[in-house]
Amino acid sequence: MHQEILFPLIREEVKKINNGYLVTKEIDNLDEYIVPASLNDNQGLMGALQLGLDELRAKLILRTYNKFCFKRIYIKFFLSLIFIYKR
């Protein structure tokens, strides 16, 4: 929102609607809680990039985990073959 003159009006309306119902540190200090966007109108783009990074990170972790599990299964199988062969 580019109309920064509206922020004091919004804060006053929130105080009026709240009417003491919620008692939190955020409600006590609305000047620091209700503020203009800090990403220079790039919230959507930054959010999409973060979702993409999260998905990539999850896939990399899953791939690493799967390789680890495969190695454990392979080692167990190999050791069981050695054990059977030595009998």
JOBEL-V502689 format. One record per pair of residues at least 12 apart in sequence whose C-alpha atoms are under 10 Angstrom apart, sorted by the first residue. I is the first residue (numbers start at 0). J is the second residue. If there is no record, write none. Layout:
<<I	J> <I	J>>
This chain:
<<0	34> <0	35> <0	36> <0	40> <1	35> <1	36> <1	40> <2	35> <3	34> <3	35> <6	29> <6	30> <6	33> <6	34> <6	35> <7	29> <7	30> <7	33> <7	34> <9	29> <9	33> <10	26> <10	28> <10	29> <10	30> <10	32> <10	33> <10	34> <11	29> <13	26> <13	29> <13	33> <14	26> <14	27> <14	29>>
